Amino acid sequence: MVVKAEQVREYLETLTEGELAELFYQASSNLIVKEVYENGDFYQEKICLARTIYGGSEGVPDQESTTQLVALPAKSVRNVNWGGSLSQSGNCKQCKVELVSVAKKVVCPVCNTDNHCT
Ligand SMILES: [Zn+2]
């Protein structure tokens, strides 16, 4: 079966933010851009979904501008109906990135650590 890009786009437009995030991470779960072992250290590059809130005047972002990585709900709460909008946020306790999710219990898309959002 051949699916056209237009059909994919139309389908994606029907999803909630949470459903879109789930599908994105499922589709990209095996997509590691680069892994490097260097001097005993390990580095990994992968693609994550992000939400940005950007505002300001004359092209200069104000203090409210931010970029958050979209985190999926933790496995223990994956079957809960969270409503579908990215309304919970917090910081990863391990790698410190800012997170946003539909759920309060989430998994960091960078380091896979369980975290809490509010
Ligand atoms: Zn993390």
Backbone and ligand atoms as CSV (ligand in chain L), in Angstrom:
chain,resi,resn,atom,element,x,y,z
A,1,MET,N,N,0.844,-1.193,0.000
A,1,MET,CA,C,0.000,0.000,0.000
A,1,MET,C,C,0.879,1.243,0.000
A,2,VAL,N,N,0.595,2.127,-0.902
A,2,VAL,CA,C,1.341,3.382,-0.979
A,2,VAL,C,C,0.507,4.491,-0.345
A,3,VAL,N,N,1.096,5.145,0.637
A,3,VAL,CA,C,0.419,6.262,1.293
A,3,VAL,C,C,1.116,7.546,0.860
A,4,LYS,N,N,0.359,8.481,0.428
A,4,LYS,CA,C,0.933,9.734,-0.046
A,4,LYS,C,C,1.178,10.678,1.117
A,5,ALA,N,N,2.181,11.520,0.980
A,5,ALA,CA,C,2.547,12.478,2.022
A,5,ALA,C,C,1.353,13.346,2.420
A,6,GLU,N,N,0.527,13.696,1.457
A,6,GLU,CA,C,-0.655,14.519,1.734
A,6,GLU,C,C,-1.603,13.800,2.702
A,7,GLN,N,N,-1.768,12.484,2.506
A,7,GLN,CA,C,-2.632,11.695,3.394
A,7,GLN,C,C,-2.038,11.635,4.804
A,8,VAL,N,N,-0.724,11.488,4.891
A,8,VAL,CA,C,-0.046,11.455,6.191
A,8,VAL,C,C,-0.234,12.789,6.898
A,9,ARG,N,N,-0.033,13.882,6.171
A,9,ARG,CA,C,-0.179,15.211,6.768
A,9,ARG,C,C,-1.612,15.420,7.263
A,10,GLU,N,N,-2.589,15.037,6.456
A,10,GLU,CA,C,-3.988,15.207,6.853
A,10,GLU,C,C,-4.294,14.392,8.113
A,11,TYR,N,N,-3.720,13.177,8.208
A,11,TYR,CA,C,-3.941,12.357,9.393
A,11,TYR,C,C,-3.284,12.998,10.616
A,12,LEU,N,N,-2.050,13.471,10.457
A,12,LEU,CA,C,-1.332,14.079,11.583
A,12,LEU,C,C,-2.089,15.285,12.136
A,13,GLU,N,N,-2.757,16.006,11.262
A,13,GLU,CA,C,-3.501,17.187,11.691
A,13,GLU,C,C,-4.705,16.843,12.561
A,14,THR,N,N,-5.142,15.574,12.548
A,14,THR,CA,C,-6.294,15.176,13.363
A,14,THR,C,C,-5.887,14.771,14.785
A,15,LEU,N,N,-4.580,14.610,15.027
A,15,LEU,CA,C,-4.109,14.100,16.317
A,15,LEU,C,C,-4.033,15.202,17.369
A,16,THR,N,N,-4.161,14.811,18.648
A,16,THR,CA,C,-3.883,15.734,19.736
A,16,THR,C,C,-2.365,15.884,19.850
A,17,GLU,N,N,-1.918,16.852,20.642
A,17,GLU,CA,C,-0.473,17.030,20.842
A,17,GLU,C,C,0.151,15.764,21.434
A,18,GLY,N,N,-0.549,15.129,22.372
A,18,GLY,CA,C,-0.034,13.915,22.999
A,18,GLY,C,C,0.033,12.753,22.026
A,19,GLU,N,N,-0.991,12.607,21.179
A,19,GLU,CA,C,-0.980,11.537,20.178
A,19,GLU,C,C,0.126,11.758,19.155
A,20,LEU,N,N,0.327,13.011,18.760
A,20,LEU,CA,C,1.390,13.333,17.799
A,20,LEU,C,C,2.763,13.011,18.396
A,21,ALA,N,N,2.953,13.350,19.681
A,21,ALA,CA,C,4.227,13.060,20.352
A,21,ALA,C,C,4.467,11.553,20.421
A,22,GLU,N,N,3.428,10.799,20.793
A,22,GLU,CA,C,3.543,9.339,20.874
A,22,GLU,C,C,3.949,8.746,19.528
A,23,LEU,N,N,3.295,9.184,18.471
A,23,LEU,CA,C,3.587,8.674,17.130
A,23,LEU,C,C,4.997,9.071,16.698
A,24,PHE,N,N,5.388,10.320,16.977
A,24,PHE,CA,C,6.721,10.784,16.599
A,24,PHE,C,C,7.803,9.942,17.272
A,25,TYR,N,N,7.652,9.712,18.579
A,25,TYR,CA,C,8.686,8.954,19.291
A,25,TYR,C,C,8.684,7.483,18.898
A,26,GLN,N,N,7.523,6.938,18.566
A,26,GLN,CA,C,7.486,5.550,18.064
A,26,GLN,C,C,8.220,5.459,16.731
A,27,ALA,N,N,7.939,6.421,15.846
A,27,ALA,CA,C,8.539,6.381,14.504
A,27,ALA,C,C,10.040,6.630,14.535
A,28,SER,N,N,10.505,7.396,15.512
A,28,SER,CA,C,11.925,7.763,15.545
A,28,SER,C,C,12.714,6.997,16.606
A,29,SER,N,N,12.089,5.997,17.239
A,29,SER,CA,C,12.735,5.326,18.370
A,29,SER,C,C,14.048,4.643,18.004
A,30,ASN,N,N,14.199,4.219,16.786
A,30,ASN,CA,C,15.444,3.567,16.378
A,30,ASN,C,C,16.362,4.504,15.607
A,31,LEU,N,N,16.007,5.775,15.582
A,31,LEU,CA,C,16.769,6.746,14.799
A,31,LEU,C,C,17.800,7.453,15.687
A,32,ILE,N,N,18.967,6.878,15.773
A,32,ILE,CA,C,20.079,7.508,16.476
A,32,ILE,C,C,20.928,8.204,15.432
A,33,VAL,N,N,21.128,9.481,15.563
A,33,VAL,CA,C,21.866,10.237,14.559
A,33,VAL,C,C,23.354,9.893,14.616
A,34,LYS,N,N,23.897,9.807,15.835
A,34,LYS,CA,C,25.333,9.540,15.940
A,34,LYS,C,C,25.652,9.044,17.348
A,35,GLU,N,N,26.540,8.057,17.439
A,35,GLU,CA,C,27.072,7.597,18.719
A,35,GLU,C,C,28.581,7.710,18.663
A,36,VAL,N,N,29.180,8.290,19.690
A,36,VAL,CA,C,30.621,8.506,19.698
A,36,VAL,C,C,31.187,8.057,21.046
A,37,TYR,N,N,32.219,7.239,21.006
A,37,TYR,CA,C,32.999,6.892,22.199
A,37,TYR,C,C,34.314,7.637,22.068
A,38,GLU,N,N,34.623,8.484,23.045
A,38,GLU,CA,C,35.820,9.312,22.925
A,38,GLU,C,C,36.456,9.469,24.293
A,39,ASN,N,N,37.672,9.024,24.445
A,39,ASN,CA,C,38.417,9.152,25.696
A,39,ASN,C,C,37.631,8.600,26.892
A,40,GLY,N,N,36.935,7.497,26.688
A,40,GLY,CA,C,36.189,6.885,27.777
A,40,GLY,C,C,34.801,7.448,27.984
A,41,ASP,N,N,34.453,8.506,27.275
A,41,ASP,CA,C,33.123,9.099,27.392
A,41,ASP,C,C,32.241,8.627,26.235
A,42,PHE,N,N,30.941,8.623,26.461
A,42,PHE,CA,C,29.975,8.195,25.466
A,42,PHE,C,C,29.035,9.349,25.128
A,43,TYR,N,N,28.881,9.619,23.843
A,43,TYR,CA,C,27.968,10.659,23.386
A,43,TYR,C,C,26.998,10.066,22.389
A,44,GLN,N,N,25.750,10.539,22.452
A,44,GLN,CA,C,24.717,10.056,21.545
A,44,GLN,C,C,23.897,11.240,21.049
A,45,GLU,N,N,23.643,11.276,19.761
A,45,GLU,CA,C,22.775,12.307,19.200
A,45,GLU,C,C,21.486,11.649,18.742
A,46,LYS,N,N,20.357,12.206,19.154
A,46,LYS,CA,C,19.080,11.718,18.656
A,46,LYS,C,C,18.134,12.887,18.491
A,47,ILE,N,N,17.067,12.649,17.758
A,47,ILE,CA,C,16.108,13.707,17.457
A,47,ILE,C,C,14.977,13.647,18.470
A,48,CYS,N,N,14.622,14.815,19.026
A,48,CYS,CA,C,13.522,14.916,19.981
A,48,CYS,C,C,12.512,15.934,19.468
A,49,LEU,N,N,11.293,15.797,19.932
A,49,LEU,CA,C,10.245,16.757,19.620
A,49,LEU,C,C,10.293,17.861,20.669
A,50,ALA,N,N,10.101,19.096,20.258
A,50,ALA,CA,C,10.169,20.220,21.186
A,50,ALA,C,C,8.987,21.164,20.981
A,51,ARG,N,N,8.677,21.901,22.055
A,51,ARG,CA,C,7.706,22.982,21.971
A,51,ARG,C,C,8.431,24.251,22.350
A,52,THR,N,N,8.234,25.289,21.587
A,52,THR,CA,C,8.847,26.556,21.948
A,52,THR,C,C,7.772,27.610,22.138
A,53,ILE,N,N,8.009,28.445,23.111
A,53,ILE,CA,C,7.168,29.620,23.328
A,53,ILE,C,C,8.102,30.797,23.115
A,54,TYR,N,N,7.842,31.540,22.063
A,54,TYR,CA,C,8.778,32.578,21.661
A,54,TYR,C,C,8.028,33.888,21.504
A,55,GLY,N,N,8.502,34.899,22.174
A,55,GLY,CA,C,7.866,36.197,22.048
A,55,GLY,C,C,8.832,37.297,22.386
A,56,GLY,N,N,8.455,38.506,22.094
A,56,GLY,CA,C,9.329,39.632,22.386
A,56,GLY,C,C,9.010,40.776,21.456
A,57,SER,N,N,9.909,41.711,21.387
A,57,SER,CA,C,9.690,42.850,20.518
A,57,SER,C,C,10.897,43.050,19.620
A,58,GLU,N,N,10.633,43.428,18.385
A,58,GLU,CA,C,11.659,43.717,17.382
A,58,GLU,C,C,12.653,42.561,17.225
A,59,GLY,N,N,12.136,41.337,17.275
A,59,GLY,CA,C,12.976,40.171,17.035
A,59,GLY,C,C,13.829,39.734,18.199
A,60,VAL,N,N,13.754,40.422,19.323
A,60,VAL,CA,C,14.542,40.051,20.499
A,60,VAL,C,C,13.637,39.302,21.466
A,61,PRO,N,N,13.985,38.037,21.812
A,61,PRO,CA,C,13.115,37.281,22.712
A,61,PRO,C,C,13.084,37.881,24.120
A,62,ASP,N,N,11.915,37.833,24.735
A,62,ASP,CA,C,11.796,38.331,26.098
A,62,ASP,C,C,12.044,37.204,27.100
A,63,GLN,N,N,11.904,37.507,28.366
A,63,GLN,CA,C,12.189,36.543,29.434
A,63,GLN,C,C,11.243,35.344,29.422
A,64,GLU,N,N,10.095,35.487,28.774
A,64,GLU,CA,C,9.115,34.400,28.751
A,64,GLU,C,C,9.417,33.368,27.670
A,65,SER,N,N,10.329,33.659,26.759
A,65,SER,CA,C,10.640,32.726,25.677
A,65,SER,C,C,11.343,31.498,26.243
A,66,THR,N,N,10.950,30.336,25.733
A,66,THR,CA,C,11.536,29.095,26.227
A,66,THR,C,C,11.371,27.982,25.201
A,67,THR,N,N,12.200,26.975,25.300
A,67,THR,CA,C,12.076,25.769,24.489
A,67,THR,C,C,12.076,24.570,25.427
A,68,GLN,N,N,11.073,23.724,25.284
A,68,GLN,CA,C,10.920,22.540,26.139
A,68,GLN,C,C,10.871,21.292,25.259
A,69,LEU,N,N,11.504,20.218,25.714
A,69,LEU,CA,C,11.421,18.951,24.986
A,69,LEU,C,C,10.150,18.217,25.392
A,70,VAL,N,N,9.469,17.673,24.413
A,70,VAL,CA,C,8.231,16.945,24.668
A,70,VAL,C,C,8.575,15.564,25.227
A,71,ALA,N,N,8.024,15.252,26.404
A,71,ALA,CA,C,8.264,13.970,27.081
A,71,ALA,C,C,6.986,13.138,27.052
A,72,LEU,N,N,7.155,11.837,26.840
A,72,LEU,CA,C,6.005,10.924,26.869
A,72,LEU,C,C,5.662,10.564,28.310
A,73,PRO,N,N,4.412,10.180,28.578
A,73,PRO,CA,C,4.049,9.701,29.913
A,73,PRO,C,C,4.902,8.488,30.304
A,74,ALA,N,N,5.184,8.348,31.610
A,74,ALA,CA,C,5.918,7.183,32.113
A,74,ALA,C,C,5.096,5.920,31.856
A,75,LYS,N,N,5.776,4.779,31.783
A,75,LYS,CA,C,5.079,3.516,31.483
A,75,LYS,C,C,3.960,3.230,32.471
A,76,SER,N,N,4.174,3.579,33.755
A,76,SER,CA,C,3.176,3.280,34.784
A,76,SER,C,C,1.872,4.048,34.593
A,77,VAL,N,N,1.907,5.133,33.828
A,77,VAL,CA,C,0.699,5.939,33.619
A,77,VAL,C,C,0.375,6.090,32.133
A,78,ARG,N,N,0.964,5.235,31.291
A,78,ARG,CA,C,0.796,5.348,29.833
A,78,ARG,C,C,-0.657,5.179,29.405
A,79,ASN,N,N,-1.446,4.379,30.146
A,79,ASN,CA,C,-2.822,4.113,29.741
A,79,ASN,C,C,-3.832,5.116,30.299
A,80,VAL,N,N,-3.356,6.091,31.074
A,80,VAL,CA,C,-4.246,7.118,31.616
A,80,VAL,C,C,-4.607,8.099,30.502
A,81,ASN,N,N,-5.864,8.523,30.464
A,81,ASN,CA,C,-6.268,9.542,29.491
A,81,ASN,C,C,-5.925,10.914,30.055
A,82,TRP,N,N,-4.866,11.524,29.554
A,82,TRP,CA,C,-4.388,12.809,30.076
A,82,TRP,C,C,-5.020,14.000,29.375
A,83,GLY,N,N,-5.824,13.760,28.357
A,83,GLY,CA,C,-6.502,14.874,27.707
A,83,GLY,C,C,-5.855,15.320,26.413
A,84,GLY,N,N,-4.582,15.076,26.239
A,84,GLY,CA,C,-3.982,15.303,24.932
A,84,GLY,C,C,-3.250,16.607,24.718
A,85,SER,N,N,-3.365,17.568,25.662
A,85,SER,CA,C,-2.630,18.818,25.444
A,85,SER,C,C,-1.386,18.861,26.331
A,86,LEU,N,N,-0.356,19.541,25.855
A,86,LEU,CA,C,0.918,19.635,26.567
A,86,LEU,C,C,0.793,20.691,27.671
A,87,SER,N,N,0.241,20.289,28.823
A,87,SER,CA,C,-0.053,21.256,29.881
A,87,SER,C,C,0.794,21.065,31.132
A,88,GLN,N,N,1.641,20.028,31.177
A,88,GLN,CA,C,2.477,19.765,32.357
A,88,GLN,C,C,3.939,20.065,32.002
A,89,SER,N,N,4.668,20.666,32.938
A,89,SER,CA,C,6.066,20.978,32.623
A,89,SER,C,C,6.942,20.811,33.852
A,90,GLY,N,N,8.242,20.704,33.603
A,90,GLY,CA,C,9.217,20.535,34.671
A,90,GLY,C,C,10.605,20.404,34.077
A,91,ASN,N,N,11.565,20.072,34.945
A,91,ASN,CA,C,12.940,19.877,34.490
A,91,ASN,C,C,13.370,18.447,34.793
A,92,CYS,N,N,14.177,17.871,33.916
A,92,CYS,CA,C,14.702,16.537,34.152
A,92,CYS,C,C,15.695,16.588,35.307
A,93,LYS,N,N,15.508,15.690,36.292
A,93,LYS,CA,C,16.390,15.668,37.456
A,93,LYS,C,C,17.786,15.173,37.101
A,94,GLN,N,N,17.904,14.454,35.985
A,94,GLN,CA,C,19.192,13.890,35.584
A,94,GLN,C,C,19.972,14.830,34.668
A,95,CYS,N,N,19.391,15.182,33.515
A,95,CYS,CA,C,20.142,15.970,32.517
A,95,CYS,C,C,19.727,17.429,32.477
A,96,LYS,N,N,18.712,17.809,33.281
A,96,LYS,CA,C,18.320,19.199,33.509
A,96,LYS,C,C,17.564,19.869,32.364
A,97,VAL,N,N,17.263,19.172,31.262
A,97,VAL,CA,C,16.520,19.823,30.178
A,97,VAL,C,C,15.108,20.154,30.652
A,98,GLU,N,N,14.513,21.174,30.034
A,98,GLU,CA,C,13.130,21.512,30.336
A,98,GLU,C,C,12.218,20.554,29.581
A,99,LEU,N,N,11.184,20.097,30.284
A,99,LEU,CA,C,10.259,19.117,29.724
A,99,LEU,C,C,8.843,19.660,29.691
A,100,VAL,N,N,8.061,19.170,28.736
A,100,VAL,CA,C,6.628,19.452,28.686
A,100,VAL,C,C,5.939,18.160,28.264
A,101,SER,N,N,4.744,17.923,28.803
A,101,SER,CA,C,4.063,16.656,28.522
A,101,SER,C,C,2.570,16.788,28.773
A,102,VAL,N,N,1.839,15.775,28.357
A,102,VAL,CA,C,0.422,15.682,28.704
A,102,VAL,C,C,0.259,15.127,30.115
A,103,ALA,N,N,1.312,14.474,30.655
A,103,ALA,CA,C,1.226,13.738,31.915
A,103,ALA,C,C,2.071,14.375,33.015
A,104,LYS,N,N,1.765,14.010,34.272
A,104,LYS,CA,C,2.570,14.465,35.405
A,104,LYS,C,C,3.775,13.562,35.645
A,105,LYS,N,N,3.653,12.272,35.336
A,105,LYS,CA,C,4.782,11.338,35.422
A,105,LYS,C,C,5.268,11.087,33.998
A,106,VAL,N,N,6.537,11.425,33.731
A,106,VAL,CA,C,7.031,11.399,32.352
A,106,VAL,C,C,8.403,10.728,32.280
A,107,VAL,N,N,8.799,10.436,31.043
A,107,VAL,CA,C,10.133,9.904,30.776
A,107,VAL,C,C,10.892,10.935,29.940
A,108,CYS,N,N,12.065,11.335,30.400
A,108,CYS,CA,C,12.874,12.313,29.671
A,108,CYS,C,C,13.288,11.712,28.321
A,109,PRO,N,N,13.061,12.452,27.199
A,109,PRO,CA,C,13.422,11.919,25.887
A,109,PRO,C,C,14.934,11.906,25.645
A,110,VAL,N,N,15.705,12.585,26.486
A,110,VAL,CA,C,17.166,12.619,26.321
A,110,VAL,C,C,17.805,11.450,27.053
A,111,CYS,N,N,17.530,11.321,28.365
A,111,CYS,CA,C,18.262,10.343,29.174
A,111,CYS,C,C,17.384,9.201,29.694
A,112,ASN,N,N,16.101,9.184,29.328
A,112,ASN,CA,C,15.151,8.115,29.701
A,112,ASN,C,C,14.906,8.001,31.209
A,113,THR,N,N,15.166,9.049,31.961
A,113,THR,CA,C,14.911,9.056,33.400
A,113,THR,C,C,13.446,9.387,33.667
A,114,ASP,N,N,12.832,8.711,34.654
A,114,ASP,CA,C,11.483,9.070,35.080
A,114,ASP,C,C,11.516,10.398,35.821
A,115,ASN,N,N,10.542,11.272,35.519
A,115,ASN,CA,C,10.477,12.593,36.132
A,115,ASN,C,C,9.044,12.969,36.446
A,116,HIS,N,N,8.886,14.024,37.243
A,116,HIS,CA,C,7.569,14.549,37.577
A,116,HIS,C,C,7.409,15.949,36.997
A,117,CYS,N,N,6.247,16.195,36.414
A,117,CYS,CA,C,5.906,17.519,35.923
A,117,CYS,C,C,4.693,18.027,36.705
A,118,THR,N,N,4.502,19.321,36.703
A,118,THR,CA,C,3.350,19.919,37.383
A,118,THR,C,C,2.641,20.881,36.467
L,1,ZN,ZN,ZN,16.944,13.828,31.109
